[in-house]
């Protein structure tokens, strides 16, 4: 009888833990989906501003701070950082 009580507690604890992790995964999946949609919308708007040649709107999608560096390669200048 004592062992039955211990086994019951272990099983209930396991089931409770499983339910909690499933609920957390559902919340994370919802957050992930929402974040993904927001990121894709930002990329879409940034691309649209670029192709529409709307520099003011395009520049709003980038940080303009001292810590930002440009890296690239140019045929006449080679690698520049």
mmCIF file of the N, C-alpha and C atoms, coordinates in Angstrom:
data_MODEL
# 
_entry.id   MODEL 
# 
loop_
_atom_site.group_PDB 
_atom_site.id 
_atom_site.type_symbol 
_atom_site.label_atom_id 
_atom_site.label_alt_id 
_atom_site.label_comp_id 
_atom_site.label_asym_id 
_atom_site.label_entity_id 
_atom_site.label_seq_id 
_atom_site.pdbx_PDB_ins_code 
_atom_site.Cartn_x 
_atom_site.Cartn_y 
_atom_site.Cartn_z 
_atom_site.occupancy 
_atom_site.B_iso_or_equiv 
_atom_site.pdbx_formal_charge 
_atom_site.auth_seq_id 
_atom_site.auth_comp_id 
_atom_site.auth_asym_id 
_atom_site.auth_atom_id 
_atom_site.pdbx_PDB_model_num 
ATOM 1   N N  . UNK A 1 1  ? 0.826  -1.185 0.000   1.00 0.00 ? 1  UNK A N  1 
ATOM 2   C CA . UNK A 1 1  ? 0.000  0.000  0.000   1.00 0.00 ? 1  UNK A CA 1 
ATOM 3   C C  . UNK A 1 1  ? 0.876  1.256  0.000   1.00 0.00 ? 1  UNK A C  1 
ATOM 4   N N  . UNK A 1 2  ? 1.962  1.215  0.753   1.00 0.00 ? 2  UNK A N  1 
ATOM 5   C CA . UNK A 1 2  ? 2.879  2.347  0.823   1.00 0.00 ? 2  UNK A CA 1 
ATOM 6   C C  . UNK A 1 2  ? 3.505  2.605  -0.547  1.00 0.00 ? 2  UNK A C  1 
ATOM 7   N N  . UNK A 1 3  ? 3.875  1.539  -1.240  1.00 0.00 ? 3  UNK A N  1 
ATOM 8   C CA . UNK A 1 3  ? 4.495  1.673  -2.555  1.00 0.00 ? 3  UNK A CA 1 
ATOM 9   C C  . UNK A 1 3  ? 3.512  2.213  -3.591  1.00 0.00 ? 3  UNK A C  1 
ATOM 10  N N  . UNK A 1 4  ? 2.251  1.822  -3.442  1.00 0.00 ? 4  UNK A N  1 
ATOM 11  C CA . UNK A 1 4  ? 1.218  2.305  -4.353  1.00 0.00 ? 4  UNK A CA 1 
ATOM 12  C C  . UNK A 1 4  ? 1.069  3.822  -4.240  1.00 0.00 ? 4  UNK A C  1 
ATOM 13  N N  . UNK A 1 5  ? 1.135  4.337  -3.026  1.00 0.00 ? 5  UNK A N  1 
ATOM 14  C CA . UNK A 1 5  ? 1.056  5.779  -2.805  1.00 0.00 ? 5  UNK A CA 1 
ATOM 15  C C  . UNK A 1 5  ? 2.241  6.497  -3.423  1.00 0.00 ? 5  UNK A C  1 
ATOM 16  N N  . UNK A 1 6  ? 3.434  5.947  -3.272  1.00 0.00 ? 6  UNK A N  1 
ATOM 17  C CA . UNK A 1 6  ? 4.647  6.556  -3.833  1.00 0.00 ? 6  UNK A CA 1 
ATOM 18  C C  . UNK A 1 6  ? 4.591  6.532  -5.358  1.00 0.00 ? 6  UNK A C  1 
ATOM 19  N N  . UNK A 1 7  ? 4.177  5.415  -5.908  1.00 0.00 ? 7  UNK A N  1 
ATOM 20  C CA . UNK A 1 7  ? 4.066  5.305  -7.371  1.00 0.00 ? 7  UNK A CA 1 
ATOM 21  C C  . UNK A 1 7  ? 3.024  6.278  -7.901  1.00 0.00 ? 7  UNK A C  1 
ATOM 22  N N  . UNK A 1 8  ? 1.901  6.424  -7.181  1.00 0.00 ? 8  UNK A N  1 
ATOM 23  C CA . UNK A 1 8  ? 0.861  7.369  -7.596  1.00 0.00 ? 8  UNK A CA 1 
ATOM 24  C C  . UNK A 1 8  ? 1.389  8.796  -7.605  1.00 0.00 ? 8  UNK A C  1 
ATOM 25  N N  . UNK A 1 9  ? 2.154  9.157  -6.590  1.00 0.00 ? 9  UNK A N  1 
ATOM 26  C CA . UNK A 1 9  ? 2.733  10.503 -6.521  1.00 0.00 ? 9  UNK A CA 1 
ATOM 27  C C  . UNK A 1 9  ? 3.698  10.731 -7.677  1.00 0.00 ? 9  UNK A C  1 
ATOM 28  N N  . UNK A 1 10 ? 4.522  9.744  -7.988  1.00 0.00 ? 10 UNK A N  1 
ATOM 29  C CA . UNK A 1 10 ? 5.476  9.865  -9.095  1.00 0.00 ? 10 UNK A CA 1 
ATOM 30  C C  . UNK A 1 10 ? 4.738  10.015 -10.421 1.00 0.00 ? 10 UNK A C  1 
ATOM 31  N N  . UNK A 1 11 ? 3.709  9.221  -10.633 1.00 0.00 ? 11 UNK A N  1 
ATOM 32  C CA . UNK A 1 11 ? 2.948  9.297  -11.884 1.00 0.00 ? 11 UNK A CA 1 
ATOM 33  C C  . UNK A 1 11 ? 2.248  10.652 -11.997 1.00 0.00 ? 11 UNK A C  1 
ATOM 34  N N  . UNK A 1 12 ? 1.619  11.107 -10.926 1.00 0.00 ? 12 UNK A N  1 
ATOM 35  C CA . UNK A 1 12 ? 0.936  12.415 -10.960 1.00 0.00 ? 12 UNK A CA 1 
ATOM 36  C C  . UNK A 1 12 ? 1.929  13.545 -11.209 1.00 0.00 ? 12 UNK A C  1 
ATOM 37  N N  . UNK A 1 13 ? 3.088  13.478 -10.573 1.00 0.00 ? 13 UNK A N  1 
ATOM 38  C CA . UNK A 1 13 ? 4.119  14.501 -10.785 1.00 0.00 ? 13 UNK A CA 1 
ATOM 39  C C  . UNK A 1 13 ? 4.599  14.515 -12.220 1.00 0.00 ? 13 UNK A C  1 
ATOM 40  N N  . UNK A 1 14 ? 4.777  13.338 -12.791 1.00 0.00 ? 14 UNK A N  1 
ATOM 41  C CA . UNK A 1 14 ? 5.218  13.238 -14.180 1.00 0.00 ? 14 UNK A CA 1 
ATOM 42  C C  . UNK A 1 14 ? 4.166  13.812 -15.123 1.00 0.00 ? 14 UNK A C  1 
ATOM 43  N N  . UNK A 1 15 ? 2.910  13.473 -14.904 1.00 0.00 ? 15 UNK A N  1 
ATOM 44  C CA . UNK A 1 15 ? 1.836  13.983 -15.755 1.00 0.00 ? 15 UNK A CA 1 
ATOM 45  C C  . UNK A 1 15 ? 1.694  15.496 -15.629 1.00 0.00 ? 15 UNK A C  1 
ATOM 46  N N  . UNK A 1 16 ? 1.809  16.004 -14.411 1.00 0.00 ? 16 UNK A N  1 
ATOM 47  C CA . UNK A 1 16 ? 1.724  17.448 -14.205 1.00 0.00 ? 16 UNK A CA 1 
ATOM 48  C C  . UNK A 1 16 ? 2.873  18.156 -14.911 1.00 0.00 ? 16 UNK A C  1 
ATOM 49  N N  . UNK A 1 17 ? 4.052  17.588 -14.803 1.00 0.00 ? 17 UNK A N  1 
ATOM 50  C CA . UNK A 1 17 ? 5.225  18.162 -15.471 1.00 0.00 ? 17 UNK A CA 1 
ATOM 51  C C  . UNK A 1 17 ? 5.044  18.145 -16.984 1.00 0.00 ? 17 UNK A C  1 
ATOM 52  N N  . UNK A 1 18 ? 4.517  17.073 -17.508 1.00 0.00 ? 18 UNK A N  1 
ATOM 53  C CA . UNK A 1 18 ? 4.289  16.952 -18.939 1.00 0.00 ? 18 UNK A CA 1 
ATOM 54  C C  . UNK A 1 18 ? 3.270  17.981 -19.416 1.00 0.00 ? 18 UNK A C  1 
ATOM 55  N N  . UNK A 1 19 ? 2.178  18.143 -18.686 1.00 0.00 ? 19 UNK A N  1 
ATOM 56  C CA . UNK A 1 19 ? 1.155  19.128 -19.054 1.00 0.00 ? 19 UNK A CA 1 
ATOM 57  C C  . UNK A 1 19 ? 1.721  20.538 -19.027 1.00 0.00 ? 19 UNK A C  1 
ATOM 58  N N  . UNK A 1 20 ? 2.523  20.834 -18.031 1.00 0.00 ? 20 UNK A N  1 
ATOM 59  C CA . UNK A 1 20 ? 3.123  22.157 -17.928 1.00 0.00 ? 20 UNK A CA 1 
ATOM 60  C C  . UNK A 1 20 ? 4.047  22.423 -19.096 1.00 0.00 ? 20 UNK A C  1 
ATOM 61  N N  . UNK A 1 21 ? 4.864  21.440 -19.480 1.00 0.00 ? 21 UNK A N  1 
ATOM 62  C CA . UNK A 1 21 ? 5.792  21.648 -20.599 1.00 0.00 ? 21 UNK A CA 1 
ATOM 63  C C  . UNK A 1 21 ? 5.042  21.781 -21.916 1.00 0.00 ? 21 UNK A C  1 
ATOM 64  N N  . UNK A 1 22 ? 3.949  21.065 -22.080 1.00 0.00 ? 22 UNK A N  1 
ATOM 65  C CA . UNK A 1 22 ? 3.156  21.178 -23.309 1.00 0.00 ? 22 UNK A CA 1 
ATOM 66  C C  . UNK A 1 22 ? 2.541  22.569 -23.399 1.00 0.00 ? 22 UNK A C  1 
ATOM 67  N N  . UNK A 1 23 ? 2.015  23.076 -22.286 1.00 0.00 ? 23 UNK A N  1 
ATOM 68  C CA . UNK A 1 23 ? 1.437  24.421 -22.281 1.00 0.00 ? 23 UNK A CA 1 
ATOM 69  C C  . UNK A 1 23 ? 2.498  25.463 -22.604 1.00 0.00 ? 23 UNK A C  1 
ATOM 70  N N  . UNK A 1 24 ? 3.691  25.318 -22.027 1.00 0.00 ? 24 UNK A N  1 
ATOM 71  C CA . UNK A 1 24 ? 4.782  26.247 -22.316 1.00 0.00 ? 24 UNK A CA 1 
ATOM 72  C C  . UNK A 1 24 ? 5.175  26.190 -23.783 1.00 0.00 ? 24 UNK A C  1 
ATOM 73  N N  . UNK A 1 25 ? 5.211  24.992 -24.357 1.00 0.00 ? 25 UNK A N  1 
ATOM 74  C CA . UNK A 1 25 ? 5.559  24.850 -25.763 1.00 0.00 ? 25 UNK A CA 1 
ATOM 75  C C  . UNK A 1 25 ? 4.512  25.517 -26.656 1.00 0.00 ? 25 UNK A C  1 
ATOM 76  N N  . UNK A 1 26 ? 3.244  25.410 -26.274 1.00 0.00 ? 26 UNK A N  1 
ATOM 77  C CA . UNK A 1 26 ? 2.183  26.072 -27.036 1.00 0.00 ? 26 UNK A CA 1 
ATOM 78  C C  . UNK A 1 26 ? 2.351  27.584 -26.997 1.00 0.00 ? 26 UNK A C  1 
ATOM 79  N N  . UNK A 1 27 ? 2.672  28.117 -25.817 1.00 0.00 ? 27 UNK A N  1 
ATOM 80  C CA . UNK A 1 27 ? 2.889  29.559 -25.685 1.00 0.00 ? 27 UNK A CA 1 
ATOM 81  C C  . UNK A 1 27 ? 4.088  29.990 -26.510 1.00 0.00 ? 27 UNK A C  1 
ATOM 82  N N  . UNK A 1 28 ? 5.172  29.205 -26.438 1.00 0.00 ? 28 UNK A N  1 
ATOM 83  C CA . UNK A 1 28 ? 6.371  29.541 -27.207 1.00 0.00 ? 28 UNK A CA 1 
ATOM 84  C C  . UNK A 1 28 ? 6.093  29.474 -28.708 1.00 0.00 ? 28 UNK A C  1 
ATOM 85  N N  . UNK A 1 29 ? 5.315  28.498 -29.129 1.00 0.00 ? 29 UNK A N  1 
ATOM 86  C CA . UNK A 1 29 ? 4.988  28.379 -30.554 1.00 0.00 ? 29 UNK A CA 1 
ATOM 87  C C  . UNK A 1 29 ? 4.183  29.592 -31.018 1.00 0.00 ? 29 UNK A C  1 
ATOM 88  N N  . UNK A 1 30 ? 3.276  30.058 -30.179 1.00 0.00 ? 30 UNK A N  1 
ATOM 89  C CA . UNK A 1 30 ? 2.473  31.237 -30.520 1.00 0.00 ? 30 UNK A CA 1 
ATOM 90  C C  . UNK A 1 30 ? 3.353  32.475 -30.610 1.00 0.00 ? 30 UNK A C  1 
ATOM 91  N N  . UNK A 1 31 ? 4.241  32.645 -29.625 1.00 0.00 ? 31 UNK A N  1 
ATOM 92  C CA . UNK A 1 31 ? 5.160  33.788 -29.630 1.00 0.00 ? 31 UNK A CA 1 
ATOM 93  C C  . UNK A 1 31 ? 6.081  33.713 -30.836 1.00 0.00 ? 31 UNK A C  1 
ATOM 94  N N  . UNK A 1 32 ? 6.603  32.524 -31.129 1.00 0.00 ? 32 UNK A N  1 
ATOM 95  C CA . UNK A 1 32 ? 7.495  32.343 -32.270 1.00 0.00 ? 32 UNK A CA 1 
ATOM 96  C C  . UNK A 1 32 ? 6.784  32.701 -33.571 1.00 0.00 ? 32 UNK A C  1 
ATOM 97  N N  . UNK A 1 33 ? 5.547  32.248 -33.717 1.00 0.00 ? 33 UNK A N  1 
ATOM 98  C CA . UNK A 1 33 ? 4.793  32.531 -34.935 1.00 0.00 ? 33 UNK A CA 1 
ATOM 99  C C  . UNK A 1 33 ? 4.541  34.031 -35.077 1.00 0.00 ? 33 UNK A C  1 
ATOM 100 N N  . UNK A 1 34 ? 4.155  34.678 -33.970 1.00 0.00 ? 34 UNK A N  1 
ATOM 101 C CA . UNK A 1 34 ? 3.909  36.122 -33.990 1.00 0.00 ? 34 UNK A CA 1 
ATOM 102 C C  . UNK A 1 34 ? 5.183  36.883 -34.333 1.00 0.00 ? 34 UNK A C  1 
ATOM 103 N N  . UNK A 1 35 ? 6.300  36.512 -33.691 1.00 0.00 ? 35 UNK A N  1 
ATOM 104 C CA . UNK A 1 35 ? 7.575  37.174 -33.969 1.00 0.00 ? 35 UNK A CA 1 
ATOM 105 C C  . UNK A 1 35 ? 7.992  36.977 -35.421 1.00 0.00 ? 35 UNK A C  1 
ATOM 106 N N  . UNK A 1 36 ? 7.799  35.773 -35.929 1.00 0.00 ? 36 UNK A N  1 
ATOM 107 C CA . UNK A 1 36 ? 8.172  35.487 -37.318 1.00 0.00 ? 36 UNK A CA 1 
ATOM 108 C C  . UNK A 1 36 ? 7.382  36.356 -38.284 1.00 0.00 ? 36 UNK A C  1 
ATOM 109 N N  . UNK A 1 37 ? 6.096  36.505 -38.029 1.00 0.00 ? 37 UNK A N  1 
ATOM 110 C CA . UNK A 1 37 ? 5.256  37.333 -38.893 1.00 0.00 ? 37 UNK A CA 1 
ATOM 111 C C  . UNK A 1 37 ? 5.719  38.779 -38.849 1.00 0.00 ? 37 UNK A C  1 
ATOM 112 N N  . UNK A 1 38 ? 6.024  39.282 -37.649 1.00 0.00 ? 38 UNK A N  1 
ATOM 113 C CA . UNK A 1 38 ? 6.482  40.670 -37.514 1.00 0.00 ? 38 UNK A CA 1 
ATOM 114 C C  . UNK A 1 38 ? 7.813  40.884 -38.234 1.00 0.00 ? 38 UNK A C  1 
ATOM 115 N N  . UNK A 1 39 ? 8.736  39.943 -38.094 1.00 0.00 ? 39 UNK A N  1 
ATOM 116 C CA . UNK A 1 39 ? 10.041 40.063 -38.753 1.00 0.00 ? 39 UNK A CA 1 
ATOM 117 C C  . UNK A 1 39 ? 9.872  40.049 -40.269 1.00 0.00 ? 39 UNK A C  1 
ATOM 118 N N  . UNK A 1 40 ? 9.044  39.145 -40.779 1.00 0.00 ? 40 UNK A N  1 
ATOM 119 C CA . UNK A 1 40 ? 8.823  39.079 -42.222 1.00 0.00 ? 40 UNK A CA 1 
ATOM 120 C C  . UNK A 1 40 ? 8.170  40.353 -42.751 1.00 0.00 ? 40 UNK A C  1 
ATOM 121 N N  . UNK A 1 41 ? 7.266  40.940 -41.974 1.00 0.00 ? 41 UNK A N  1 
ATOM 122 C CA . UNK A 1 41 ? 6.643  42.205 -42.387 1.00 0.00 ? 41 UNK A CA 1 
ATOM 123 C C  . UNK A 1 41 ? 7.671  43.332 -42.452 1.00 0.00 ? 41 UNK A C  1 
ATOM 124 N N  . UNK A 1 42 ? 8.580  43.361 -41.490 1.00 0.00 ? 42 UNK A N  1 
ATOM 125 C CA . UNK A 1 42 ? 9.634  44.384 -41.501 1.00 0.00 ? 42 UNK A CA 1 
ATOM 126 C C  . UNK A 1 42 ? 10.521 44.206 -42.728 1.00 0.00 ? 42 UNK A C  1 
ATOM 127 N N  . UNK A 1 43 ? 10.909 42.978 -43.020 1.00 0.00 ? 43 UNK A N  1 
ATOM 128 C CA . UNK A 1 43 ? 11.747 42.727 -44.197 1.00 0.00 ? 43 UNK A CA 1 
ATOM 129 C C  . UNK A 1 43 ? 11.021 43.102 -45.483 1.00 0.00 ? 43 UNK A C  1 
ATOM 130 N N  . UNK A 1 44 ? 9.728  42.811 -45.536 1.00 0.00 ? 44 UNK A N  1 
ATOM 131 C CA . UNK A 1 44 ? 8.925  43.150 -46.706 1.00 0.00 ? 44 UNK A CA 1 
ATOM 132 C C  . UNK A 1 44 ? 8.873  44.668 -46.904 1.00 0.00 ? 44 UNK A C  1 
ATOM 133 N N  . UNK A 1 45 ? 8.620  45.410 -45.823 1.00 0.00 ? 45 UNK A N  1 
ATOM 134 C CA . UNK A 1 45 ? 8.541  46.871 -45.916 1.00 0.00 ? 45 UNK A CA 1 
ATOM 135 C C  . UNK A 1 45 ? 9.895  47.485 -46.256 1.00 0.00 ? 45 UNK A C  1 
ATOM 136 N N  . UNK A 1 46 ? 10.959 46.924 -45.681 1.00 0.00 ? 46 UNK A N  1 
ATOM 137 C CA . UNK A 1 46 ? 12.307 47.415 -45.990 1.00 0.00 ? 46 UNK A CA 1 
ATOM 138 C C  . UNK A 1 46 ? 12.626 47.206 -47.471 1.00 0.00 ? 46 UNK A C  1 
ATOM 139 N N  . UNK A 1 47 ? 12.329 46.033 -47.977 1.00 0.00 ? 47 UNK A N  1 
ATOM 140 C CA . UNK A 1 47 ? 12.576 45.737 -49.392 1.00 0.00 ? 47 UNK A CA 1 
ATOM 141 C C  . UNK A 1 47 ? 11.746 46.636 -50.300 1.00 0.00 ? 47 UNK A C  1 
ATOM 142 N N  . UNK A 1 48 ? 10.496 46.859 -49.917 1.00 0.00 ? 48 UNK A N  1 
ATOM 143 C CA . UNK A 1 48 ? 9.625  47.722 -50.712 1.00 0.00 ? 48 UNK A CA 1 
ATOM 144 C C  . UNK A 1 48 ? 10.193 49.146 -50.767 1.00 0.00 ? 48 UNK A C  1 
ATOM 145 N N  . UNK A 1 49 ? 10.648 49.655 -49.627 1.00 0.00 ? 49 UNK A N  1 
ATOM 146 C CA . UNK A 1 49 ? 11.235 51.004 -49.596 1.00 0.00 ? 49 UNK A CA 1 
ATOM 147 C C  . UNK A 1 49 ? 12.480 51.071 -50.474 1.00 0.00 ? 49 UNK A C  1 
ATOM 148 N N  . UNK A 1 50 ? 13.295 50.010 -50.462 1.00 0.00 ? 50 UNK A N  1 
ATOM 149 C CA . UNK A 1 50 ? 14.503 49.974 -51.291 1.00 0.00 ? 50 UNK A CA 1 
ATOM 150 C C  . UNK A 1 50 ? 14.131 50.023 -52.770 1.00 0.00 ? 50 UNK A C  1 
ATOM 151 N N  . UNK A 1 51 ? 13.224 49.156 -53.194 1.00 0.00 ? 51 UNK A N  1 
ATOM 152 C CA . UNK A 1 51 ? 12.875 49.078 -54.614 1.00 0.00 ? 51 UNK A CA 1 
ATOM 153 C C  . UNK A 1 51 ? 12.067 50.283 -55.081 1.00 0.00 ? 51 UNK A C  1 
ATOM 154 N N  . UNK A 1 52 ? 11.360 50.942 -54.156 1.00 0.00 ? 52 UNK A N  1 
ATOM 155 C CA . UNK A 1 52 ? 10.643 52.173 -54.500 1.00 0.00 ? 52 UNK A CA 1 
ATOM 156 C C  . UNK A 1 52 ? 11.563 53.392 -54.485 1.00 0.00 ? 52 UNK A C  1 
ATOM 157 N N  . UNK A 1 53 ? 12.829 53.174 -54.119 1.00 0.00 ? 53 UNK A N  1 
ATOM 158 C CA . UNK A 1 53 ? 13.833 54.241 -54.022 1.00 0.00 ? 53 UNK A CA 1 
ATOM 159 C C  . UNK A 1 53 ? 13.414 55.332 -53.033 1.00 0.00 ? 53 UNK A C  1 
ATOM 160 N N  . UNK A 1 54 ? 12.769 54.898 -51.950 1.00 0.00 ? 54 UNK A N  1 
ATOM 161 C CA . UNK A 1 54 ? 12.345 55.799 -50.879 1.00 0.00 ? 54 UNK A CA 1 
ATOM 162 C C  . UNK A 1 54 ? 13.415 55.751 -49.787 1.00 0.00 ? 54 UNK A C  1 
ATOM 163 N N  . UNK A 1 55 ? 14.471 56.559 -49.948 1.00 0.00 ? 55 UNK A N  1 
ATOM 164 C CA . UNK A 1 55 ? 15.616 56.497 -49.050 1.00 0.00 ? 55 UNK A CA 1 
ATOM 165 C C  . UNK A 1 55 ? 15.243 56.843 -47.612 1.00 0.00 ? 55 UNK A C  1 
ATOM 166 N N  . UNK A 1 56 ? 14.367 57.809 -47.426 1.00 0.00 ? 56 UNK A N  1 
ATOM 167 C CA . UNK A 1 56 ? 13.986 58.209 -46.063 1.00 0.00 ? 56 UNK A CA 1 
ATOM 168 C C  . UNK A 1 56 ? 13.349 57.031 -45.312 1.00 0.00 ? 56 UNK A C  1 
ATOM 169 N N  . UNK A 1 57 ? 12.417 56.366 -45.962 1.00 0.00 ? 57 UNK A N  1 
ATOM 170 C CA . UNK A 1 57 ? 11.764 55.223 -45.319 1.00 0.00 ? 57 UNK A CA 1 
ATOM 171 C C  . UNK A 1 57 ? 12.747 54.064 -45.158 1.00 0.00 ? 57 UNK A C  1 
ATOM 172 N N  . UNK A 1 58 ? 13.558 53.815 -46.172 1.00 0.00 ? 58 UNK A N  1 
ATOM 173 C CA . UNK A 1 58 ? 14.541 52.732 -46.130 1.00 0.00 ? 58 UNK A CA 1 
ATOM 174 C C  . UNK A 1 58 ? 15.529 52.936 -44.992 1.00 0.00 ? 58 UNK A C  1 
ATOM 175 N N  . UNK A 1 59 ? 15.951 54.183 -44.774 1.00 0.00 ? 59 UNK A N  1 
ATOM 176 C CA . UNK A 1 59 ? 16.947 54.457 -43.738 1.00 0.00 ? 59 UNK A CA 1 
ATOM 177 C C  . UNK A 1 59 ? 16.399 54.260 -42.328 1.00 0.00 ? 59 UNK A C  1 
ATOM 178 N N  . UNK A 1 60 ? 15.075 54.240 -42.175 1.00 0.00 ? 60 UNK A N  1 
ATOM 179 C CA . UNK A 1 60 ? 14.481 54.022 -40.854 1.00 0.00 ? 60 UNK A CA 1 
ATOM 180 C C  . UNK A 1 60 ? 14.655 52.585 -40.363 1.00 0.00 ? 60 UNK A C  1 
ATOM 181 N N  . UNK A 1 61 ? 14.979 51.682 -41.258 1.00 0.00 ? 61 UNK A N  1 
ATOM 182 C CA . UNK A 1 61 ? 15.136 50.285 -40.886 1.00 0.00 ? 61 UNK A CA 1 
ATOM 183 C C  . UNK A 1 61 ? 16.560 49.953 -40.433 1.00 0.00 ? 61 UNK A C  1 
ATOM 184 N N  . UNK A 1 62 ? 17.434 50.926 -40.400 1.00 0.00 ? 62 UNK A N  1 
ATOM 185 C CA . UNK A 1 62 ? 18.828 50.699 -40.049 1.00 0.00 ? 62 UNK A CA 1 
ATOM 186 C C  . UNK A 1 62 ? 19.249 51.616 -38.914 1.00 0.00 ? 62 UNK A C  1 
ATOM 187 N N  . UNK A 1 63 ? 20.158 51.124 -38.086 1.00 0.00 ? 63 UNK A N  1 
ATOM 188 C CA . UNK A 1 63 ? 20.702 51.932 -36.989 1.00 0.00 ? 63 UNK A CA 1 
ATOM 189 C C  . UNK A 1 63 ? 21.724 52.904 -37.559 1.00 0.00 ? 63 UNK A C  1 
ATOM 190 N N  . UNK A 1 64 ? 21.718 54.127 -37.052 1.00 0.00 ? 64 UNK A N  1 
ATOM 191 C CA . UNK A 1 64 ? 22.655 55.153 -37.493 1.00 0.00 ? 64 UNK A CA 1 
ATOM 192 C C  . UNK A 1 64 ? 23.448 55.614 -36.269 1.00 0.00 ? 64 UNK A C  1 
ATOM 193 N N  . UNK A 1 65 ? 24.359 54.760 -35.824 1.00 0.00 ? 65 UNK A N  1 
ATOM 194 C CA . UNK A 1 65 ? 25.130 55.035 -34.610 1.00 0.00 ? 65 UNK A CA 1 
ATOM 195 C C  . UNK A 1 65 ? 26.620 54.873 -34.908 1.00 0.00 ? 65 UNK A C  1 
ATOM 196 N N  . UNK A 1 66 ? 27.444 55.353 -33.978 1.00 0.00 ? 66 UNK A N  1 
ATOM 197 C CA . UNK A 1 66 ? 28.890 55.277 -34.152 1.00 0.00 ? 66 UNK A CA 1 
ATOM 198 C C  . UNK A 1 66 ? 29.420 53.840 -34.190 1.00 0.00 ? 66 UNK A C  1 
ATOM 199 N N  . UNK A 1 67 ? 28.711 52.913 -33.550 1.00 0.00 ? 67 UNK A N  1 
ATOM 200 C CA . UNK A 1 67 ? 29.193 51.535 -33.508 1.00 0.00 ? 67 UNK A CA 1 
ATOM 201 C C  . UNK A 1 67 ? 28.921 50.772 -34.810 1.00 0.00 ? 67 UNK A C  1 
ATOM 202 N N  . UNK A 1 68 ? 28.205 51.369 -35.732 1.00 0.00 ? 68 UNK A N  1 
ATOM 203 C CA . UNK A 1 68 ? 27.897 50.726 -37.012 1.00 0.00 ? 68 UNK A CA 1 
ATOM 204 C C  . UNK A 1 68 ? 29.079 50.902 -37.963 1.00 0.00 ? 68 UNK A C  1 
ATOM 205 N N  . UNK A 1 69 ? 29.468 49.827 -38.607 1.00 0.00 ? 69 UNK A N  1 
ATOM 206 C CA . UNK A 1 69 ? 30.562 49.860 -39.574 1.00 0.00 ? 69 UNK A CA 1 
ATOM 207 C C  . UNK A 1 69 ? 30.078 49.290 -40.901 1.00 0.00 ? 69 UNK A C  1 
ATOM 208 N N  . UNK A 1 70 ? 30.662 49.781 -41.970 1.00 0.00 ? 70 UNK A N  1 
ATOM 209 C CA . UNK A 1 70 ? 30.362 49.260 -43.296 1.00 0.00 ? 70 UNK A CA 1 
ATOM 210 C C  . UNK A 1 70 ? 31.516 48.376 -43.735 1.00 0.00 ? 70 UNK A C  1 
ATOM 211 N N  . UNK A 1 71 ? 31.186 47.206 -44.212 1.00 0.00 ? 71 UNK A N  1 
ATOM 212 C CA . UNK A 1 71 ? 32.214 46.315 -44.742 1.00 0.00 ? 71 UNK A CA 1 
ATOM 213 C C  . UNK A 1 71 ? 31.793 45.948 -46.161 1.00 0.00 ? 71 UNK A C  1 
ATOM 214 N N  . UNK A 1 72 ? 32.745 45.949 -47.055 1.00 0.00 ? 72 UNK A N  1 
ATOM 215 C CA . UNK A 1 72 ? 32.396 45.605 -48.424 1.00 0.00 ? 72 UNK A CA 1 
ATOM 216 C C  . UNK A 1 72 ? 33.623 45.479 -49.310 1.00 0.00 ? 72 UNK A C  1 
ATOM 217 N N  . UNK A 1 73 ? 33.388 45.092 -50.529 1.00 0.00 ? 73 UNK A N  1 
ATOM 218 C CA . UNK A 1 73 ? 34.456 44.952 -51.506 1.00 0.00 ? 73 UNK A CA 1 
ATOM 219 C C  . UNK A 1 73 ? 34.085 45.770 -52.734 1.00 0.00 ? 73 UNK A C  1 
ATOM 220 N N  . UNK A 1 74 ? 35.034 46.548 -53.198 1.00 0.00 ? 74 UNK A N  1 
ATOM 221 C CA . UNK A 1 74 ? 34.848 47.345 -54.405 1.00 0.00 ? 74 UNK A CA 1 
ATOM 222 C C  . UNK A 1 74 ? 35.965 47.015 -55.374 1.00 0.00 ? 74 UNK A C  1 
ATOM 223 N N  . UNK A 1 75 ? 35.631 46.972 -56.645 1.00 0.00 ? 75 UNK A N  1 
ATOM 224 C CA . UNK A 1 75 ? 36.622 46.609 -57.670 1.00 0.00 ? 75 UNK A CA 1 
ATOM 225 C C  . UNK A 1 75 ? 37.820 47.548 -57.656 1.00 0.00 ? 75 UNK A C  1 
ATOM 226 N N  . UNK A 1 76 ? 37.580 48.826 -57.416 1.00 0.00 ? 76 UNK A N  1 
ATOM 227 C CA . UNK A 1 76 ? 38.706 49.777 -57.435 1.00 0.00 ? 76 UNK A CA 1 
ATOM 228 C C  . UNK A 1 76 ? 39.350 49.967 -56.070 1.00 0.00 ? 76 UNK A C  1 
ATOM 229 N N  . UNK A 1 77 ? 38.664 49.524 -55.005 1.00 0.00 ? 77 UNK A N  1 
ATOM 230 C CA . UNK A 1 77 ? 39.212 49.785 -53.669 1.00 0.00 ? 77 UNK A CA 1 
ATOM 231 C C  . UNK A 1 77 ? 39.542 48.542 -52.860 1.00 0.00 ? 77 UNK A C  1 
ATOM 232 N N  . UNK A 1 78 ? 39.146 47.392 -53.327 1.00 0.00 ? 78 UNK A N  1 
ATOM 233 C CA . UNK A 1 78 ? 39.395 46.167 -52.580 1.00 0.00 ? 78 UNK A CA 1 
ATOM 234 C C  . UNK A 1 78 ? 38.448 46.046 -51.403 1.00 0.00 ? 78 UNK A C  1 
ATOM 235 N N  . UNK A 1 79 ? 38.943 45.485 -50.315 1.00 0.00 ? 79 UNK A N  1 
ATOM 236 C CA . UNK A 1 79 ? 38.128 45.288 -49.120 1.00 0.00 ? 79 UNK A CA 1 
ATOM 237 C C  . UNK A 1 79 ? 38.209 46.538 -48.258 1.00 0.00 ? 79 UNK A C  1 
ATOM 238 N N  . UNK A 1 80 ? 37.070 47.019 -47.810 1.00 0.00 ? 80 UNK A N  1 
ATOM 239 C CA . UNK A 1 80 ? 37.010 48.191 -46.945 1.00 0.00 ? 80 UNK A CA 1 
ATOM 240 C C  . UNK A 1 80 ? 36.179 47.854 -45.720 1.00 0.00 ? 80 UNK A C  1 
ATOM 241 N N  . UNK A 1 81 ? 36.685 48.261 -44.558 1.00 0.00 ? 81 UNK A N  1 
ATOM 242 C CA . UNK A 1 81 ? 35.930 48.073 -43.302 1.00 0.00 ? 81 UNK A CA 1 
ATOM 243 C C  . UNK A 1 81 ? 35.847 49.402 -42.611 1.00 0.00 ? 81 UNK A C  1 
# 
